[in-house]
């Protein structure tokens, strides 16, 4: 039996965003946020989370995926050269999970909060 991984997505992999089709077979555990504070930036309309600044929890969705899907996500995110996948704590409802999340630490446009969907870029075009 293949092991399951949790992944917490905050940008284009979220439902109703451009790359969500990559999670079409994944089990969604719901919307939530990171237990720790981070900062979210934009570069050319794409969000990324940096671990260098502690400003607010990041809002996103938690999915259970298999190793094959994790490999597809790593390739899309350019892990480990472009984005780096790290384990974090995520809160969904009253439950806390350990999940993978993708980080990037270059400069960009700082978002006012941790919810990409509430930006102009986060709206499906």
TORGU-123673 format. One record per residue (C-alpha): residue number from 0; x, y, z. Coordinates in steps of 0.001 Angstrom, whole numbers, plus 524288, in hexadecimal, padded with zeros to 5 digits. Example, Ala and Ser with C-alpha at 12.3 -4.5 7.8 and 13.67 -1.06 7.14 Angstrom:
2
0  8300C  7EE6C  81E78 $
1  83566  7FBDC  81BE4 $
REM end
This chain:
125
0  80000  80000  80000 $
1  8055E  80D4A  7FC12 $
2  8077C  81743  806BE $
3  7FFC1  823CB  8071E $
4  805AF  8314F  80862 $
5  7FF17  83DC1  80CC8 $
6  80180  849F0  804B5 $
7  7FCC4  85794  8082E $
8  7FA67  8601D  7FC3A $
9  7F8B0  86ED9  7FC99 $
10  7F957  873D4  7EE8C $
11  7F6A2  86EA6  7E0FE $
12  7F495  860B8  7E60B $
13  7E8B9  864DE  7EE0F $
14  7DB2B  86177  7E931 $
15  7D657  86A67  7DE60 $
16  7E440  86E86  7DACA $
17  7EC43  86B3A  7CEBA $
18  7F41F  85F72  7D393 $
19  7E9BA  858FE  7DBFA $
20  7E7AC  84E83  7D18A $
21  7F443  84837  7D6A4 $
22  7ECCB  844EB  7E323 $
23  7E096  83F83  7DC63 $
24  7E294  83201  7E27C $
25  7E6D1  83716  7EFCF $
26  7DECB  8367B  7FC3B $
27  7DBF0  84444  8013D $
28  7DBF1  8457C  81003 $
29  7D708  8537A  80F65 $
30  7DB42  8618A  81047 $
31  7E3FC  865E8  81B3E $
32  7F027  86D75  81E7C $
33  7FE11  86B91  822DA $
34  80068  86A6B  83176 $
35  80C30  87383  83039 $
36  80CE5  880F9  82A12 $
37  813BB  88331  81D08 $
38  812F8  88D8B  8124C $
39  80D4A  88C34  804AE $
40  812CB  89388  7F8F7 $
41  80F83  8944D  7EA91 $
42  8187D  8939D  7DED0 $
43  811E1  8954C  7D188 $
44  804C1  8917A  7D758 $
45  8099B  884F6  7DDE6 $
46  8098C  883F8  7ECB3 $
47  81444  87EA2  7F51D $
48  8164E  87D86  803AB $
49  822DC  88180  80A3E $
50  82789  87C76  8173D $
51  8301A  88884  8195E $
52  824FC  890FD  81E7B $
53  81AC0  88D97  8289C $
54  80EBC  895F8  8257C $
55  80242  88DBA  824C3 $
56  7FD32  87FD5  82335 $
57  7FC53  87B25  8152A $
58  7EEB0  87743  81091 $
59  7ED37  86B5B  807F4 $
60  7E7ED  85DAA  80611 $
61  7ECDA  850A7  80B41 $
62  7ED56  844CA  8024B $
63  7F104  83698  8040B $
64  7F8F6  83206  7F85B $
65  800DF  82633  7F428 $
66  80F6E  82627  7F121 $
67  80CE9  8273A  7E280 $
68  804FA  833AA  7E425 $
69  80F43  83935  7ED60 $
70  81962  836CB  7E2C1 $
71  810D4  83DEE  7D8C6 $
72  80F58  8497D  7E213 $
73  81E09  849C4  7E4AC $
74  82086  84A5D  7D612 $
75  8168E  85538  7D3F6 $
76  81BE7  85D2B  7DF69 $
77  82A07  85ACB  7DB61 $
78  82D85  85489  7E868 $
79  837EC  8562A  7ED86 $
80  83D9E  860AE  7E479 $
81  8322B  869F5  7E28D $
82  82924  8672A  7EE05 $
83  82D90  85F15  7F9A5 $
84  8243E  8555C  7FFE1 $
85  82492  85552  80ED3 $
86  81C3E  84F4D  81989 $
87  813B8  8588B  8216E $
88  80837  857EF  82AD9 $
89  7FAC8  85ADC  82547 $
90  7EDD8  85D10  82C40 $
91  7E14C  8589E  82595 $
92  7D54B  85A2C  82E1F $
93  7D93C  85564  83B80 $
94  7E3A5  84C01  83663 $
95  7F22B  84E3E  834B1 $
96  7F9D9  8474A  829F3 $
97  807ED  84687  82570 $
98  80836  84973  816EC $
99  8116D  84D22  80BFB $
100  81115  85B3B  8073E $
101  81921  861F6  7FCBA $
102  821B1  86D98  80081 $
103  82983  87774  7F8C2 $
104  831E9  881FA  7FEBC $
105  8347A  88C8D  7F43E $
106  82EE6  89A72  7F433 $
107  821C5  89DD3  7EE2E $
108  81529  8A4FA  7F175 $
109  81141  8A2D6  7FF9D $
110  802DD  89F4B  80137 $
111  7FB11  8A5BF  80C0C $
112  7F636  8989D  81131 $
113  7F853  88A30  80F0E $
114  7ECDA  887D2  805AB $
115  7F0B9  887BB  7F732 $
116  7E271  88655  7F327 $
117  7DF91  89403  7F849 $
118  7E925  89A5C  7EEBA $
119  7E6AB  89EC3  7E0CD $
120  7F058  89459  7DC4B $
121  7E937  889BD  7E3DD $
122  7DCC5  88B1B  7DBDB $
123  7DADD  88116  7D11B $
124  7DBF9  88778  7C3CF $
REM end
